Amino acid sequence: MNQKEVLKQMIDFNQTTFNNAYNAMVLLHDQLEDITKTAVSQASWMPPESHTTYTDLTKAFKTGRDNFKKYIDESYKKAEEYLTF
C-alpha cells in the first residue's frame, strides 16, 4: 500500500473521530443550555442584566465552537489537497 494512501486513511479516521466528538459536544452543550436557560429564567432573584449576559455568553460560545469546527474542516481539506499531488 502506498504511504499516501495510508496517510489519507489515517486522516479520514481522525476526521471522522473529530466529527463524532464534536457532534457529541454540541448535543451536550445544547442540552446544558436548555437546562441552564430554564434555571436562569426561574431565578427571580437574578437581575435582568444577568439574563442578558447569559444569552450573550451562549451566543459567543456557539459562535466560537462553529468557528473552531470551520477551522478544523479547512485544515482537513488542506491535508487532503496535499495528498492529491
PDB file of N, CA, C and O in Angstrom:
ATOM      1  N   MET A   1       0.843  -1.178   0.000  1.00  0.00           N
ATOM      2  CA  MET A   1       0.000   0.000   0.000  1.00  0.00           C
ATOM      3  C   MET A   1       0.892   1.246   0.000  1.00  0.00           C
ATOM      4  O   MET A   1       1.913   1.292   0.685  1.00  0.00           O
ATOM      5  N   ASN A   2       0.502   2.216  -0.751  1.00  0.00           N
ATOM      6  CA  ASN A   2       1.231   3.474  -0.867  1.00  0.00           C
ATOM      7  C   ASN A   2       1.177   4.246   0.456  1.00  0.00           C
ATOM      8  O   ASN A   2       0.182   4.197   1.179  1.00  0.00           O
ATOM      9  N   GLN A   3       2.262   4.955   0.755  1.00  0.00           N
ATOM     10  CA  GLN A   3       2.302   5.721   2.004  1.00  0.00           C
ATOM     11  C   GLN A   3       1.245   6.815   2.028  1.00  0.00           C
ATOM     12  O   GLN A   3       0.671   7.103   3.077  1.00  0.00           O
ATOM     13  N   LYS A   4       0.986   7.427   0.873  1.00  0.00           N
ATOM     14  CA  LYS A   4      -0.036   8.473   0.822  1.00  0.00           C
ATOM     15  C   LYS A   4      -1.424   7.905   1.100  1.00  0.00           C
ATOM     16  O   LYS A   4      -2.255   8.561   1.729  1.00  0.00           O
ATOM     17  N   GLU A   5      -1.670   6.690   0.631  1.00  0.00           N
ATOM     18  CA  GLU A   5      -2.962   6.055   0.896  1.00  0.00           C
ATOM     19  C   GLU A   5      -3.138   5.777   2.387  1.00  0.00           C
ATOM     20  O   GLU A   5      -4.215   5.985   2.945  1.00  0.00           O
ATOM     21  N   VAL A   6      -2.090   5.314   3.010  1.00  0.00           N
ATOM     22  CA  VAL A   6      -2.135   5.042   4.454  1.00  0.00           C
ATOM     23  C   VAL A   6      -2.368   6.341   5.215  1.00  0.00           C
ATOM     24  O   VAL A   6      -3.183   6.397   6.136  1.00  0.00           O
ATOM     25  N   LEU A   7      -1.647   7.381   4.821  1.00  0.00           N
ATOM     26  CA  LEU A   7      -1.814   8.680   5.473  1.00  0.00           C
ATOM     27  C   LEU A   7      -3.225   9.220   5.269  1.00  0.00           C
ATOM     28  O   LEU A   7      -3.813   9.786   6.190  1.00  0.00           O
ATOM     29  N   LYS A   8      -3.768   9.049   4.067  1.00  0.00           N
ATOM     30  CA  LYS A   8      -5.138   9.507   3.790  1.00  0.00           C
ATOM     31  C   LYS A   8      -6.143   8.758   4.670  1.00  0.00           C
ATOM     32  O   LYS A   8      -7.075   9.358   5.205  1.00  0.00           O
ATOM     33  N   GLN A   9      -5.949   7.458   4.813  1.00  0.00           N
ATOM     34  CA  GLN A   9      -6.838   6.676   5.676  1.00  0.00           C
ATOM     35  C   GLN A   9      -6.756   7.146   7.123  1.00  0.00           C
ATOM     36  O   GLN A   9      -7.768   7.215   7.819  1.00  0.00           O
ATOM     37  N   MET A  10      -5.549   7.468   7.569  1.00  0.00           N
ATOM     38  CA  MET A  10      -5.377   7.962   8.934  1.00  0.00           C
ATOM     39  C   MET A  10      -6.083   9.316   9.105  1.00  0.00           C
ATOM     40  O   MET A  10      -6.743   9.554  10.117  1.00  0.00           O
ATOM     41  N   ILE A  11      -5.940  10.180   8.129  1.00  0.00           N
ATOM     42  CA  ILE A  11      -6.584  11.497   8.200  1.00  0.00           C
ATOM     43  C   ILE A  11      -8.104  11.340   8.178  1.00  0.00           C
ATOM     44  O   ILE A  11      -8.810  12.013   8.929  1.00  0.00           O
ATOM     45  N   ASP A  12      -8.607  10.450   7.318  1.00  0.00           N
ATOM     46  CA  ASP A  12     -10.054  10.216   7.275  1.00  0.00           C
ATOM     47  C   ASP A  12     -10.575   9.686   8.611  1.00  0.00           C
ATOM     48  O   ASP A  12     -11.633  10.099   9.086  1.00  0.00           O
ATOM     49  N   PHE A  13      -9.817   8.770   9.206  1.00  0.00           N
ATOM     50  CA  PHE A  13     -10.207   8.238  10.514  1.00  0.00           C
ATOM     51  C   PHE A  13     -10.225   9.341  11.572  1.00  0.00           C
ATOM     52  O   PHE A  13     -11.161   9.438  12.366  1.00  0.00           O
ATOM     53  N   ASN A  14      -9.181  10.169  11.573  1.00  0.00           N
ATOM     54  CA  ASN A  14      -9.114  11.259  12.546  1.00  0.00           C
ATOM     55  C   ASN A  14     -10.243  12.265  12.320  1.00  0.00           C
ATOM     56  O   ASN A  14     -10.818  12.781  13.279  1.00  0.00           O
ATOM     57  N   GLN A  15     -10.554  12.539  11.077  1.00  0.00           N
ATOM     58  CA  GLN A  15     -11.630  13.481  10.784  1.00  0.00           C
ATOM     59  C   GLN A  15     -12.974  12.926  11.257  1.00  0.00           C
ATOM     60  O   GLN A  15     -13.778  13.652  11.843  1.00  0.00           O
ATOM     61  N   THR A  16     -13.212  11.655  11.003  1.00  0.00           N
ATOM     62  CA  THR A  16     -14.456  11.030  11.459  1.00  0.00           C
ATOM     63  C   THR A  16     -14.543  11.041  12.980  1.00  0.00           C
ATOM     64  O   THR A  16     -15.600  11.324  13.545  1.00  0.00           O
ATOM     65  N   THR A  17     -13.444  10.737  13.634  1.00  0.00           N
ATOM     66  CA  THR A  17     -13.409  10.752  15.101  1.00  0.00           C
ATOM     67  C   THR A  17     -13.682  12.153  15.631  1.00  0.00           C
ATOM     68  O   THR A  17     -14.456  12.326  16.573  1.00  0.00           O
ATOM     69  N   PHE A  18     -13.046  13.151  15.028  1.00  0.00           N
ATOM     70  CA  PHE A  18     -13.275  14.535  15.456  1.00  0.00           C
ATOM     71  C   PHE A  18     -14.731  14.929  15.256  1.00  0.00           C
ATOM     72  O   PHE A  18     -15.344  15.519  16.146  1.00  0.00           O
ATOM     73  N   ASN A  19     -15.291  14.604  14.087  1.00  0.00           N
ATOM     74  CA  ASN A  19     -16.686  14.980  13.814  1.00  0.00           C
ATOM     75  C   ASN A  19     -17.638  14.336  14.816  1.00  0.00           C
ATOM     76  O   ASN A  19     -18.576  14.983  15.281  1.00  0.00           O
ATOM     77  N   ASN A  20     -17.408  13.077  15.153  1.00  0.00           N
ATOM     78  CA  ASN A  20     -18.266  12.407  16.134  1.00  0.00           C
ATOM     79  C   ASN A  20     -18.139  13.053  17.511  1.00  0.00           C
ATOM     80  O   ASN A  20     -19.141  13.267  18.193  1.00  0.00           O
ATOM     81  N   ALA A  21     -16.918  13.360  17.918  1.00  0.00           N
ATOM     82  CA  ALA A  21     -16.718  14.001  19.220  1.00  0.00           C
ATOM     83  C   ALA A  21     -17.319  15.401  19.229  1.00  0.00           C
ATOM     84  O   ALA A  21     -17.931  15.810  20.215  1.00  0.00           O
ATOM     85  N   TYR A  22     -17.148  16.123  18.151  1.00  0.00           N
ATOM     86  CA  TYR A  22     -17.709  17.477  18.056  1.00  0.00           C
ATOM     87  C   TYR A  22     -19.234  17.431  18.131  1.00  0.00           C
ATOM     88  O   TYR A  22     -19.844  18.220  18.853  1.00  0.00           O
ATOM     89  N   ASN A  23     -19.844  16.518  17.395  1.00  0.00           N
ATOM     90  CA  ASN A  23     -21.306  16.402  17.416  1.00  0.00           C
ATOM     91  C   ASN A  23     -21.815  16.027  18.808  1.00  0.00           C
ATOM     92  O   ASN A  23     -22.856  16.521  19.241  1.00  0.00           O
ATOM     93  N   ALA A  24     -21.087  15.155  19.509  1.00  0.00           N
ATOM     94  CA  ALA A  24     -21.473  14.805  20.877  1.00  0.00           C
ATOM     95  C   ALA A  24     -21.361  16.024  21.790  1.00  0.00           C
ATOM     96  O   ALA A  24     -22.216  16.237  22.650  1.00  0.00           O
ATOM     97  N   MET A  25     -20.312  16.823  21.607  1.00  0.00           N
ATOM     98  CA  MET A  25     -20.138  18.030  22.414  1.00  0.00           C
ATOM     99  C   MET A  25     -21.273  19.021  22.145  1.00  0.00           C
ATOM    100  O   MET A  25     -21.783  19.648  23.074  1.00  0.00           O
ATOM    101  N   VAL A  26     -21.666  19.162  20.888  1.00  0.00           N
ATOM    102  CA  VAL A  26     -22.748  20.085  20.534  1.00  0.00           C
ATOM    103  C   VAL A  26     -24.058  19.632  21.186  1.00  0.00           C
ATOM    104  O   VAL A  26     -24.796  20.453  21.731  1.00  0.00           O
ATOM    105  N   LEU A  27     -24.344  18.341  21.130  1.00  0.00           N
ATOM    106  CA  LEU A  27     -25.565  17.831  21.766  1.00  0.00           C
ATOM    107  C   LEU A  27     -25.555  18.097  23.268  1.00  0.00           C
ATOM    108  O   LEU A  27     -26.555  18.536  23.837  1.00  0.00           O
ATOM    109  N   LEU A  28     -24.422  17.827  23.899  1.00  0.00           N
ATOM    110  CA  LEU A  28     -24.296  18.061  25.336  1.00  0.00           C
ATOM    111  C   LEU A  28     -24.467  19.540  25.657  1.00  0.00           C
ATOM    112  O   LEU A  28     -25.183  19.900  26.591  1.00  0.00           O
ATOM    113  N   HIS A  29     -23.813  20.386  24.888  1.00  0.00           N
ATOM    114  CA  HIS A  29     -23.916  21.831  25.130  1.00  0.00           C
ATOM    115  C   HIS A  29     -25.346  22.311  24.967  1.00  0.00           C
ATOM    116  O   HIS A  29     -25.828  23.106  25.774  1.00  0.00           O
ATOM    117  N   ASP A  30     -26.026  21.842  23.941  1.00  0.00           N
ATOM    118  CA  ASP A  30     -27.406  22.280  23.714  1.00  0.00           C
ATOM    119  C   ASP A  30     -28.324  21.841  24.854  1.00  0.00           C
ATOM    120  O   ASP A  30     -29.206  22.592  25.269  1.00  0.00           O
ATOM    121  N   GLN A  31     -28.115  20.623  25.358  1.00  0.00           N
ATOM    122  CA  GLN A  31     -28.926  20.166  26.481  1.00  0.00           C
ATOM    123  C   GLN A  31     -28.628  20.974  27.742  1.00  0.00           C
ATOM    124  O   GLN A  31     -29.544  21.359  28.468  1.00  0.00           O
ATOM    125  N   LEU A  32     -27.360  21.227  27.997  1.00  0.00           N
ATOM    126  CA  LEU A  32     -26.998  22.026  29.163  1.00  0.00           C
ATOM    127  C   LEU A  32     -27.509  23.462  29.032  1.00  0.00           C
ATOM    128  O   LEU A  32     -27.895  24.089  30.019  1.00  0.00           O
ATOM    129  N   GLU A  33     -27.504  23.966  27.813  1.00  0.00           N
ATOM    130  CA  GLU A  33     -28.038  25.312  27.587  1.00  0.00           C
ATOM    131  C   GLU A  33     -29.527  25.367  27.927  1.00  0.00           C
ATOM    132  O   GLU A  33     -29.985  26.315  28.566  1.00  0.00           O
ATOM    133  N   ASP A  34     -30.275  24.360  27.502  1.00  0.00           N
ATOM    134  CA  ASP A  34     -31.708  24.325  27.820  1.00  0.00           C
ATOM    135  C   ASP A  34     -31.949  24.259  29.327  1.00  0.00           C
ATOM    136  O   ASP A  34     -32.815  24.956  29.857  1.00  0.00           O
ATOM    137  N   ILE A  35     -31.180  23.420  30.007  1.00  0.00           N
ATOM    138  CA  ILE A  35     -31.336  23.284  31.454  1.00  0.00           C
ATOM    139  C   ILE A  35     -30.997  24.596  32.155  1.00  0.00           C
ATOM    140  O   ILE A  35     -31.723  25.051  33.039  1.00  0.00           O
ATOM    141  N   THR A  36     -29.882  25.194  31.743  1.00  0.00           N
ATOM    142  CA  THR A  36     -29.448  26.445  32.373  1.00  0.00           C
ATOM    143  C   THR A  36     -30.409  27.578  32.061  1.00  0.00           C
ATOM    144  O   THR A  36     -30.686  28.417  32.918  1.00  0.00           O
ATOM    145  N   LYS A  37     -30.918  27.605  30.838  1.00  0.00           N
ATOM    146  CA  LYS A  37     -31.874  28.650  30.462  1.00  0.00           C
ATOM    147  C   LYS A  37     -33.125  28.576  31.343  1.00  0.00           C
ATOM    148  O   LYS A  37     -33.661  29.599  31.770  1.00  0.00           O
ATOM    149  N   THR A  38     -33.571  27.366  31.602  1.00  0.00           N
ATOM    150  CA  THR A  38     -34.730  27.182  32.475  1.00  0.00           C
ATOM    151  C   THR A  38     -34.419  27.656  33.887  1.00  0.00           C
ATOM    152  O   THR A  38     -35.226  28.347  34.508  1.00  0.00           O
ATOM    153  N   ALA A  39     -33.258  27.287  34.386  1.00  0.00           N
ATOM    154  CA  ALA A  39     -32.875  27.694  35.745  1.00  0.00           C
ATOM    155  C   ALA A  39     -32.731  29.210  35.853  1.00  0.00           C
ATOM    156  O   ALA A  39     -33.173  29.813  36.831  1.00  0.00           O
ATOM    157  N   VAL A  40     -32.112  29.818  34.848  1.00  0.00           N
ATOM    158  CA  VAL A  40     -31.911  31.272  34.880  1.00  0.00           C
ATOM    159  C   VAL A  40     -33.249  32.001  34.776  1.00  0.00           C
ATOM    160  O   VAL A  40     -33.470  33.004  35.455  1.00  0.00           O
ATOM    161  N   SER A  41     -34.135  31.496  33.927  1.00  0.00           N
ATOM    162  CA  SER A  41     -35.428  32.175  33.773  1.00  0.00           C
ATOM    163  C   SER A  41     -36.285  32.058  35.037  1.00  0.00           C
ATOM    164  O   SER A  41     -37.129  32.917  35.289  1.00  0.00           O
ATOM    165  N   GLN A  42     -36.078  31.017  35.825  1.00  0.00           N
ATOM    166  CA  GLN A  42     -36.857  30.832  37.047  1.00  0.00           C
ATOM    167  C   GLN A  42     -36.215  31.487  38.264  1.00  0.00           C
ATOM    168  O   GLN A  42     -36.812  31.526  39.340  1.00  0.00           O
ATOM    169  N   ALA A  43     -35.015  31.995  38.096  1.00  0.00           N
ATOM    170  CA  ALA A  43     -34.313  32.637  39.208  1.00  0.00           C
ATOM    171  C   ALA A  43     -34.774  34.085  39.311  1.00  0.00           C
ATOM    172  O   ALA A  43     -34.216  34.975  38.668  1.00  0.00           O
ATOM    173  N   SER A  44     -35.789  34.307  40.122  1.00  0.00           N
ATOM    174  CA  SER A  44     -36.356  35.654  40.238  1.00  0.00           C
ATOM    175  C   SER A  44     -35.412  36.614  40.966  1.00  0.00           C
ATOM    176  O   SER A  44     -35.561  37.830  40.854  1.00  0.00           O
ATOM    177  N   TRP A  45     -34.462  36.087  41.696  1.00  0.00           N
ATOM    178  CA  TRP A  45     -33.523  36.929  42.433  1.00  0.00           C
ATOM    179  C   TRP A  45     -32.432  37.521  41.535  1.00  0.00           C
ATOM    180  O   TRP A  45     -31.716  38.434  41.945  1.00  0.00           O
ATOM    181  N   MET A  46     -32.306  36.996  40.300  1.00  0.00           N
ATOM    182  CA  MET A  46     -31.267  37.494  39.400  1.00  0.00           C
ATOM    183  C   MET A  46     -31.732  38.767  38.697  1.00  0.00           C
ATOM    184  O   MET A  46     -32.880  38.841  38.258  1.00  0.00           O
ATOM    185  N   PRO A  47     -30.877  39.750  38.587  1.00  0.00           N
ATOM    186  CA  PRO A  47     -31.252  40.965  37.870  1.00  0.00           C
ATOM    187  C   PRO A  47     -31.364  40.682  36.366  1.00  0.00           C
ATOM    188  O   PRO A  47     -30.750  39.738  35.869  1.00  0.00           O
ATOM    189  N   PRO A  48     -32.134  41.482  35.651  1.00  0.00           N
ATOM    190  CA  PRO A  48     -32.320  41.265  34.208  1.00  0.00           C
ATOM    191  C   PRO A  48     -31.002  41.300  33.417  1.00  0.00           C
ATOM    192  O   PRO A  48     -30.887  40.652  32.376  1.00  0.00           O
ATOM    193  N   GLU A  49     -30.028  42.044  33.903  1.00  0.00           N
ATOM    194  CA  GLU A  49     -28.746  42.112  33.214  1.00  0.00           C
ATOM    195  C   GLU A  49     -28.065  40.738  33.168  1.00  0.00           C
ATOM    196  O   GLU A  49     -27.349  40.422  32.218  1.00  0.00           O
ATOM    197  N   SER A  50     -28.297  39.938  34.195  1.00  0.00           N
ATOM    198  CA  SER A  50     -27.703  38.600  34.236  1.00  0.00           C
ATOM    199  C   SER A  50     -28.298  37.714  33.150  1.00  0.00           C
ATOM    200  O   SER A  50     -27.596  36.889  32.565  1.00  0.00           O
ATOM    201  N   HIS A  51     -29.571  37.880  32.882  1.00  0.00           N
ATOM    202  CA  HIS A  51     -30.220  37.104  31.820  1.00  0.00           C
ATOM    203  C   HIS A  51     -29.608  37.479  30.464  1.00  0.00           C
ATOM    204  O   HIS A  51     -29.334  36.615  29.631  1.00  0.00           O
ATOM    205  N   THR A  52     -29.404  38.774  30.266  1.00  0.00           N
ATOM    206  CA  THR A  52     -28.802  39.256  29.018  1.00  0.00           C
ATOM    207  C   THR A  52     -27.375  38.761  28.890  1.00  0.00           C
ATOM    208  O   THR A  52     -26.949  38.353  27.809  1.00  0.00           O
ATOM    209  N   THR A  53     -26.640  38.793  29.982  1.00  0.00           N
ATOM    210  CA  THR A  53     -25.260  38.314  29.974  1.00  0.00           C
ATOM    211  C   THR A  53     -25.212  36.838  29.622  1.00  0.00           C
ATOM    212  O   THR A  53     -24.360  36.410  28.843  1.00  0.00           O
ATOM    213  N   TYR A  54     -26.121  36.058  30.192  1.00  0.00           N
ATOM    214  CA  TYR A  54     -26.179  34.627  29.892  1.00  0.00           C
ATOM    215  C   TYR A  54     -26.460  34.398  28.411  1.00  0.00           C
ATOM    216  O   TYR A  54     -25.820  33.556  27.783  1.00  0.00           O
ATOM    217  N   THR A  55     -27.403  35.134  27.854  1.00  0.00           N
ATOM    218  CA  THR A  55     -27.746  34.995  26.436  1.00  0.00           C
ATOM    219  C   THR A  55     -26.555  35.352  25.552  1.00  0.00           C
ATOM    220  O   THR A  55     -26.257  34.655  24.582  1.00  0.00           O
ATOM    221  N   ASP A  56     -25.879  36.444  25.897  1.00  0.00           N
ATOM    222  CA  ASP A  56     -24.705  36.862  25.115  1.00  0.00           C
ATOM    223  C   ASP A  56     -23.583  35.831  25.207  1.00  0.00           C
ATOM    224  O   ASP A  56     -22.914  35.543  24.215  1.00  0.00           O
ATOM    225  N   LEU A  57     -23.386  35.288  26.383  1.00  0.00           N
ATOM    226  CA  LEU A  57     -22.354  34.282  26.582  1.00  0.00           C
ATOM    227  C   LEU A  57     -22.655  33.027  25.768  1.00  0.00           C
ATOM    228  O   LEU A  57     -21.755  32.445  25.163  1.00  0.00           O
ATOM    229  N   THR A  58     -23.888  32.622  25.753  1.00  0.00           N
ATOM    230  CA  THR A  58     -24.287  31.446  24.979  1.00  0.00           C
ATOM    231  C   THR A  58     -24.062  31.672  23.493  1.00  0.00           C
ATOM    232  O   THR A  58     -23.559  30.787  22.801  1.00  0.00           O
ATOM    233  N   LYS A  59     -24.430  32.844  22.996  1.00  0.00           N
ATOM    234  CA  LYS A  59     -24.208  33.160  21.578  1.00  0.00           C
ATOM    235  C   LYS A  59     -22.718  33.164  21.248  1.00  0.00           C
ATOM    236  O   LYS A  59     -22.311  32.654  20.204  1.00  0.00           O
ATOM    237  N   ALA A  60     -21.914  33.733  22.125  1.00  0.00           N
ATOM    238  CA  ALA A  60     -20.467  33.779  21.899  1.00  0.00           C
ATOM    239  C   ALA A  60     -19.868  32.377  21.877  1.00  0.00           C
ATOM    240  O   ALA A  60     -18.993  32.083  21.062  1.00  0.00           O
ATOM    241  N   PHE A  61     -20.339  31.515  22.771  1.00  0.00           N
ATOM    242  CA  PHE A  61     -19.825  30.150  22.805  1.00  0.00           C
ATOM    243  C   PHE A  61     -20.188  29.406  21.526  1.00  0.00           C
ATOM    244  O   PHE A  61     -19.356  28.695  20.963  1.00  0.00           O
ATOM    245  N   LYS A  62     -21.429  29.566  21.065  1.00  0.00           N
ATOM    246  CA  LYS A  62     -21.849  28.902  19.831  1.00  0.00           C
ATOM    247  C   LYS A  62     -21.043  29.401  18.638  1.00  0.00           C
ATOM    248  O   LYS A  62     -20.644  28.615  17.778  1.00  0.00           O
ATOM    249  N   THR A  63     -20.807  30.693  18.590  1.00  0.00           N
ATOM    250  CA  THR A  63     -20.002  31.259  17.507  1.00  0.00           C
ATOM    251  C   THR A  63     -18.585  30.696  17.561  1.00  0.00           C
ATOM    252  O   THR A  63     -18.015  30.347  16.527  1.00  0.00           O
ATOM    253  N   GLY A  64     -18.019  30.608  18.753  1.00  0.00           N
ATOM    254  CA  GLY A  64     -16.678  30.066  18.923  1.00  0.00           C
ATOM    255  C   GLY A  64     -16.581  28.615  18.499  1.00  0.00           C
ATOM    256  O   GLY A  64     -15.628  28.226  17.824  1.00  0.00           O
ATOM    257  N   ARG A  65     -17.550  27.820  18.886  1.00  0.00           N
ATOM    258  CA  ARG A  65     -17.489  26.401  18.517  1.00  0.00           C
ATOM    259  C   ARG A  65     -17.694  26.220  17.021  1.00  0.00           C
ATOM    260  O   ARG A  65     -17.079  25.340  16.419  1.00  0.00           O
ATOM    261  N   ASP A  66     -18.545  27.035  16.409  1.00  0.00           N
ATOM    262  CA  ASP A  66     -18.750  26.953  14.963  1.00  0.00           C
ATOM    263  C   ASP A  66     -17.490  27.373  14.208  1.00  0.00           C
ATOM    264  O   ASP A  66     -17.125  26.754  13.209  1.00  0.00           O
ATOM    265  N   ASN A  67     -16.831  28.422  14.685  1.00  0.00           N
ATOM    266  CA  ASN A  67     -15.580  28.856  14.056  1.00  0.00           C
ATOM    267  C   ASN A  67     -14.497  27.793  14.208  1.00  0.00           C
ATOM    268  O   ASN A  67     -13.740  27.536  13.272  1.00  0.00           O
ATOM    269  N   PHE A  68     -14.423  27.179  15.379  1.00  0.00           N
ATOM    270  CA  PHE A  68     -13.455  26.116  15.614  1.00  0.00           C
ATOM    271  C   PHE A  68     -13.677  24.968  14.638  1.00  0.00           C
ATOM    272  O   PHE A  68     -12.723  24.453  14.055  1.00  0.00           O
ATOM    273  N   LYS A  69     -14.929  24.566  14.461  1.00  0.00           N
ATOM    274  CA  LYS A  69     -15.270  23.480  13.527  1.00  0.00           C
ATOM    275  C   LYS A  69     -14.882  23.866  12.103  1.00  0.00           C
ATOM    276  O   LYS A  69     -14.359  23.043  11.353  1.00  0.00           O
ATOM    277  N   LYS A  70     -15.137  25.107  11.736  1.00  0.00           N
ATOM    278  CA  LYS A  70     -14.809  25.583  10.396  1.00  0.00           C
ATOM    279  C   LYS A  70     -13.296  25.514  10.162  1.00  0.00           C
ATOM    280  O   LYS A  70     -12.855  25.069   9.103  1.00  0.00           O
ATOM    281  N   TYR A  71     -12.506  25.949  11.139  1.00  0.00           N
ATOM    282  CA  TYR A  71     -11.050  25.920  11.005  1.00  0.00           C
ATOM    283  C   TYR A  71     -10.524  24.486  10.907  1.00  0.00           C
ATOM    284  O   TYR A  71      -9.625  24.204  10.116  1.00  0.00           O
ATOM    285  N   ILE A  72     -11.078  23.602  11.698  1.00  0.00           N
ATOM    286  CA  ILE A  72     -10.653  22.198  11.645  1.00  0.00           C
ATOM    287  C   ILE A  72     -11.006  21.588  10.296  1.00  0.00           C
ATOM    288  O   ILE A  72     -10.192  20.875   9.709  1.00  0.00           O
ATOM    289  N   ASP A  73     -12.209  21.860   9.798  1.00  0.00           N
ATOM    290  CA  ASP A  73     -12.610  21.339   8.491  1.00  0.00           C
ATOM    291  C   ASP A  73     -11.697  21.865   7.386  1.00  0.00           C
ATOM    292  O   ASP A  73     -11.333  21.125   6.472  1.00  0.00           O
ATOM    293  N   GLU A  74     -11.334  23.127   7.470  1.00  0.00           N
ATOM    294  CA  GLU A  74     -10.409  23.698   6.482  1.00  0.00           C
ATOM    295  C   GLU A  74      -9.043  23.015   6.552  1.00  0.00           C
ATOM    296  O   GLU A  74      -8.407  22.784   5.524  1.00  0.00           O
ATOM    297  N   SER A  75      -8.602  22.699   7.753  1.00  0.00           N
ATOM    298  CA  SER A  75      -7.307  22.024   7.915  1.00  0.00           C
ATOM    299  C   SER A  75      -7.339  20.627   7.303  1.00  0.00           C
ATOM    300  O   SER A  75      -6.388  20.219   6.635  1.00  0.00           O
ATOM    301  N   TYR A  76      -8.422  19.896   7.526  1.00  0.00           N
ATOM    302  CA  TYR A  76      -8.545  18.574   6.917  1.00  0.00           C
ATOM    303  C   TYR A  76      -8.602  18.682   5.394  1.00  0.00           C
ATOM    304  O   TYR A  76      -8.038  17.849   4.684  1.00  0.00           O
ATOM    305  N   LYS A  77      -9.276  19.694   4.908  1.00  0.00           N
ATOM    306  CA  LYS A  77      -9.367  19.904   3.463  1.00  0.00           C
ATOM    307  C   LYS A  77      -7.974  20.173   2.876  1.00  0.00           C
ATOM    308  O   LYS A  77      -7.629  19.638   1.823  1.00  0.00           O
ATOM    309  N   LYS A  78      -7.181  20.999   3.557  1.00  0.00           N
ATOM    310  CA  LYS A  78      -5.814  21.284   3.100  1.00  0.00           C
ATOM    311  C   LYS A  78      -4.954  20.026   3.130  1.00  0.00           C
ATOM    312  O   LYS A  78      -4.137  19.808   2.235  1.00  0.00           O
ATOM    313  N   ALA A  79      -5.132  19.210   4.140  1.00  0.00           N
ATOM    314  CA  ALA A  79      -4.364  17.968   4.234  1.00  0.00           C
ATOM    315  C   ALA A  79      -4.731  17.036   3.080  1.00  0.00           C
ATOM    316  O   ALA A  79      -3.850  16.396   2.505  1.00  0.00           O
ATOM    317  N   GLU A  80      -5.994  16.951   2.739  1.00  0.00           N
ATOM    318  CA  GLU A  80      -6.416  16.109   1.617  1.00  0.00           C
ATOM    319  C   GLU A  80      -5.887  16.656   0.291  1.00  0.00           C
ATOM    320  O   GLU A  80      -5.487  15.887  -0.583  1.00  0.00           O
ATOM    321  N   GLU A  81      -5.884  17.971   0.141  1.00  0.00           N
ATOM    322  CA  GLU A  81      -5.345  18.567  -1.078  1.00  0.00           C
ATOM    323  C   GLU A  81      -3.856  18.258  -1.201  1.00  0.00           C
ATOM    324  O   GLU A  81      -3.366  17.997  -2.299  1.00  0.00           O
ATOM    325  N   TYR A  82      -3.152  18.283  -0.110  1.00  0.00           N
ATOM    326  CA  TYR A  82      -1.725  17.972  -0.109  1.00  0.00           C
ATOM    327  C   TYR A  82      -1.484  16.535  -0.581  1.00  0.00           C
ATOM    328  O   TYR A  82      -0.507  16.256  -1.277  1.00  0.00           O
ATOM    329  N   LEU A  83      -2.377  15.637  -0.198  1.00  0.00           N
ATOM    330  CA  LEU A  83      -2.193  14.224  -0.539  1.00  0.00           C
ATOM    331  C   LEU A  83      -2.591  13.902  -1.979  1.00  0.00           C
ATOM    332  O   LEU A  83      -2.288  12.813  -2.467  1.00  0.00           O
ATOM    333  N   THR A  84      -3.259  14.823  -2.663  1.00  0.00           N
ATOM    334  CA  THR A  84      -3.696  14.541  -4.023  1.00  0.00           C
ATOM    335  C   THR A  84      -2.671  14.947  -5.068  1.00  0.00           C
ATOM    336  O   THR A  84      -2.937  14.826  -6.264  1.00  0.00           O
ATOM    337  N   PHE A  85      -1.514  15.422  -4.653  1.00  0.00           N
ATOM    338  CA  PHE A  85      -0.463  15.804  -5.611  1.00  0.00           C
ATOM    339  C   PHE A  85      -0.129  14.637  -6.499  1.00  0.00           C
ATOM    340  O   PHE A  85       0.731  14.752  -7.372  1.00  0.00           O
TER     341      PHE A  85
END
